[in-house]
C-alpha cells in the first residue's frame, strides 16, 4: 500500500441541508408546560450538565450473541497514526468485503463494480462495451447475503459524551446526524486510490429529525451505568476523550448519486441501516467498549 490516511466526509443529508437543528432558537423561552393529555416532556434540567434527555436508556456491557456473525471492518475503527502500521492484508480484506457487499445488495451497480475492478473502463465511451463489462461483473459475482450484516467504526464530528453524574451514574451522549465523519483512504500496489466507506442511516430507528429520505439533527441521550462501571469508563477516557462509535447494521445499497470512479480512484458509500451502536475507544490496537445500546433502547428515544 502506498497511501493511507483519514478523510472527512459530510453526510449526504447534511449536503442537502435538510432537517438542520435550529441552534438559533436553543436559548429561547421554554415551551408551554404540557397540559393533561399532552406527551410527557422529553428533556429535563440536570444538576451539572444543563438540559438532558429525560428518557433514561439502559445499556448492555456485552454485545448480544445475535451480532456474533456480523462482518467487522476493523480498518474503519483506526485513526491516522494506527492505520500506517496496519498490515496490507487488512486493507485488502476491507476492500474485498466492501465490494462483496456492494454485489450482494438487492440492486447492485454492476457497471460501477466493473469500473472499480477495471479502471481503464472509465474511459470507455462505447455503450455496448460498458454493458458487456457490467454483465461480466454480474456473471462473475458470488453474492453473499450474510456479508450484509456489518460492524464498522463511525468517527469524527459525530459524538460528544458528557458525564458521568456521580450521583446517578448517568452519561449524556449526543449524536450529530447532520455530521462530518471520518473515512479511510488508501491506495493499492498499483497506485489505485480507494475511498470505500459506509453511511449510517438512523431512519428505521426514528432517531433525529425527518427530512426527505433521511434523519438529521442532534440526538441527545441519557445513558445510565453502574457507578463502578463509570469508574472503568473514566479510566479509559483519560487516554482518549473523543472516543468512537461502532455501528452494527445491515447494508441496504449504494448511497444514491454519490459514487464516483475514474482511472485513478473510486469514492463510494454503502448505506447501512443501523440496528445498534457501541460506544467506546480504540487503544493499543484494540477496541475498548464503554457501553452497548441495542435496537430496543435506541427506539425509545424521542425528540
C-alpha positions in Angstrom: 0.0 0.0 0.0 1.3 3.4 -0.9 -1.1 5.9 0.8 -3.2 5.6 3.9 -5.0 8.4 5.7 -8.3 9.6 7.1 -10.5 11.9 5.1 -13.6 13.8 6.3 -16.9 13.2 4.7 -20.1 15.1 5.0 -23.4 13.1 5.4 -25.4 13.1 2.2 -28.4 14.6 4.1 -26.2 17.4 5.5 -25.1 18.2 2.0 -28.8 18.7 1.1 -29.2 21.0 4.2 -32.2 19.0 5.3 -33.5 19.0 8.8 -30.9 21.3 10.2 -31.1 21.8 14.0 -32.3 25.2 15.0 -29.4 26.3 17.0 -30.5 29.9 17.0 -33.6 29.0 18.9 -32.0 26.8 21.5 -31.8 29.6 24.1 -35.5 30.7 23.6 -38.0 30.6 26.4 -39.3 27.0 27.1 -42.5 25.9 25.5 -45.7 26.0 27.5 -45.8 23.2 30.1 -47.7 20.1 29.0 -51.4 20.0 29.7 -53.4 17.0 30.5 -53.3 14.6 27.6 -50.1 16.0 26.2 -47.0 13.8 25.9 -44.6 14.0 28.8 -41.6 16.3 28.3 -38.6 14.6 26.8 -36.0 16.9 28.4 -35.1 17.9 31.9 -32.5 20.0 33.7 -29.6 18.1 35.2 -27.6 19.2 38.2 -24.4 19.9 36.3 -24.9 19.2 32.6 -27.7 21.5 31.6 -30.7 20.2 29.6 -30.6 16.5 29.0 -32.9 13.8 27.7 -35.4 12.6 30.3 -35.6 9.2 28.7 -33.0 7.1 30.6 -31.6 4.4 28.4 -30.3 1.1 29.8 -27.2 -0.1 28.1 -25.6 -3.5 27.9 -22.0 -4.2 28.7 -21.6 -7.2 26.4 -22.5 -7.5 22.7 -25.6 -9.8 22.3 -25.0 -13.1 20.7 -27.1 -12.3 17.7 -24.5 -9.9 16.4 -21.7 -12.6 16.6 -21.7 -13.3 12.9 -21.6 -9.7 11.7 -18.6 -8.8 9.5 -16.2 -6.5 11.3 -14.5 -3.8 9.2 -11.6 -3.1 11.7 -9.8 -0.7 9.4 -12.7 1.8 9.8 -12.0 2.0 13.6 -8.4 3.2 13.4 -7.1 6.7 13.4 -4.3 8.1 11.1 -1.4 7.0 13.3 -2.6 3.4 13.6 -3.6 2.8 10.0 0.0 3.5 9.0 1.1 0.4 11.0 -1.7 -2.0 9.9 -0.7 -4.8 7.5 -1.7 -4.6 3.9 -3.9 -7.7 4.3 -6.3 -5.8 6.5 -6.9 -3.2 3.7 -7.2 -5.9 1.1 -9.8 -7.6 3.3 -11.6 -4.3 3.9 -11.9 -3.6 0.2 -12.9 -7.1 -0.8 -15.6 -7.2 1.9 -17.0 -3.8 0.7 -17.1 -5.0 -2.9 -18.7 -8.2 -1.9 -21.4 -6.3 0.0 -21.9 -4.0 -3.0 -22.5 -7.0 -5.1 -24.9 -8.6 -2.6 -27.5 -5.9 -2.2 -30.8 -6.1 -4.0 -29.9 -3.8 -6.8 -26.1 -3.8 -7.4 -24.5 -1.2 -9.7 -22.7 -3.7 -11.9 -21.1 -1.0 -14.1 -19.6 0.7 -11.0 -18.2 -2.6 -9.8 -16.8 -3.3 -13.2 -15.1 0.1 -13.3 -13.5 -0.5 -9.9 -12.1 -3.8 -11.0 -11.1 -2.4 -14.4 -10.2 1.3 -14.0 -9.4 1.6 -17.7 -13.1 1.1 -18.3 -13.9 4.6 -17.0 -12.5 6.0 -20.3 -14.7 3.7 -22.4 -17.4 5.5 -24.4 -18.9 2.6 -26.2 -22.2 1.8 -24.5 -22.1 -1.8 -25.7 -18.7 -2.5 -24.3 -19.7 -0.9 -21.0 -22.8 -3.1 -20.9 -20.6 -6.2 -21.6 -18.4 -5.3 -18.7 -21.3 -4.8 -16.4 -22.8 -8.2 -17.5 -19.4 -9.9 -16.9 -19.1 -8.4 -13.4 -22.6 -9.7 -12.7 -21.8 -13.2 -14.0 -18.6 -13.4 -12.0 -20.1 -12.2 -8.8 -20.6 -14.5 -5.9 -23.2 -12.6 -3.7 -23.3 -13.4 0.0 -26.3 -12.0 1.8 -24.8 -12.8 5.2 -22.0 -10.4 4.4 -24.5 -7.5 4.5 -24.5 -7.6 8.3 -21.6 -5.4 9.2 -19.8 -3.7 12.1 -17.8 -0.5 11.3 -16.3 2.4 13.1 -18.1 5.8 12.9 -15.8 8.6 14.0 -15.3 12.3 13.6 -17.6 15.2 14.5 -20.5 12.9 15.2 -20.4 12.3 19.0 -19.9 14.0 22.3 -20.0 12.3 25.7 -20.5 14.3 28.9 -20.6 13.0 32.4 -20.8 11.0 34.4 -23.1 12.4 37.0 -21.5 10.9 40.1 -24.9 10.8 41.9 -26.8 8.9 39.3 -24.2 7.2 37.0 -25.7 9.0 34.0 -23.7 9.8 30.9 -25.1 12.3 28.3 -24.4 11.1 24.8 -25.1 13.3 21.8 -25.1 12.1 18.3 -24.9 14.6 15.4 -26.7 13.1 12.5 -26.1 16.1 10.2 -22.5 15.3 10.7 -19.0 15.3 9.3 -17.4 11.9 9.8 -14.1 10.2 9.1 -13.5 7.7 6.2 -10.5 5.6 5.3 -8.5 6.4 2.1 -5.8 4.0 0.8 -4.1 3.0 -2.4 -3.0 -0.4 -3.7 0.3 -1.5 -5.0 -0.6 -0.2 -8.5 -1.4 3.2 -7.1 -5.2 3.0 -7.5 -6.9 5.0 -4.8 -9.8 3.7 -2.7 -12.3 5.6 -0.6 -14.9 2.9 0.1 -16.9 3.7 3.2 -20.2 3.4 5.0 -23.1 5.9 5.5 -25.2 5.0 8.6 -28.9 5.5 8.3 -31.0 6.0 11.5 -34.3 6.4 9.8 -35.7 3.0 10.8 -34.9 3.7 14.4 -36.7 7.0 14.3 -33.7 8.9 15.6 -33.3 12.6 14.7 -35.5 14.9 12.6 -37.0 13.5 9.4 -36.3 15.2 6.1 -37.0 13.9 2.6 -35.3 10.5 2.9 -33.1 10.5 6.0 -32.8 11.8 9.6 -30.6 14.6 10.7 -30.1 16.9 13.7 -28.8 16.4 17.2 -29.9 13.3 19.2 -29.2 13.8 23.0 -29.4 10.5 25.0 -29.2 9.8 28.7 -27.4 6.5 29.4 -27.3 5.2 33.0 -24.5 2.9 34.1 -23.5 1.5 37.5 -21.0 3.7 39.3 -18.3 1.0 39.3 -18.8 0.8 35.5 -18.4 4.6 35.3 -15.1 4.3 37.0 -13.9 1.8 34.4 -15.1 4.1 31.6 -13.4 7.1 33.0 -10.1 5.2 33.3 -10.3 4.6 29.6 -11.4 8.1 28.7 -8.3 9.5 30.4 -6.4 8.2 27.4 -8.9 9.2 24.7 -11.5 11.8 25.5 -13.0 11.7 21.9 -13.9 8.0 21.6 -15.7 6.4 18.8 -19.0 4.7 17.9 -19.2 1.2 16.5 -22.2 0.8 14.2 -24.0 -2.6 13.9 -26.3 -2.7 11.0 -27.4 -4.1 7.6 -26.1 -2.9 4.2 -29.1 -1.9 2.0 -27.4 -0.4 -1.1 -25.2 2.3 -2.5 -25.6 5.9 -1.4 -27.6 7.3 -4.4 -25.9 9.7 -6.8 -22.6 9.9 -4.8 -20.4 7.2 -6.2 -17.5 8.3 -8.5 -14.9 6.1 -10.2 -12.3 7.0 -12.8 -9.0 5.6 -14.0 -7.1 6.5 -10.8 -9.6 6.4 -7.9 -13.0 5.4 -6.6 -15.2 7.2 -4.0 -18.4 5.4 -3.0 -20.5 4.7 0.1 -22.8 1.9 1.1 -25.8 2.8 3.2 -26.2 0.8 6.5 -29.5 0.6 8.3 -28.4 1.0 11.9 -29.6 -1.6 14.4 -27.3 -0.9 17.4 -24.4 1.2 18.5 -21.4 0.5 20.8 -19.6 3.5 22.3 -16.0 3.1 23.3 -12.4 3.9 22.4 -9.6 2.3 20.5 -6.4 1.9 22.4 -3.3 -0.2 21.8 -4.7 -1.7 18.7 -7.9 -2.9 20.3 -11.5 -1.6 20.8 -12.3 -0.9 24.4 -16.1 -0.7 25.0 -17.9 1.7 27.3 -21.5 0.5 26.7 -23.8 -1.0 24.0 -27.2 0.3 23.0 -29.4 -2.2 21.2 -32.4 -1.6 18.9 -35.0 -1.6 21.7 -33.2 1.1 23.6 -32.5 3.3 20.6 -36.1 3.2 19.6 -37.1 4.6 23.0 -35.6 7.9 22.1 -38.0 10.8 21.5 -37.2 14.3 20.2 
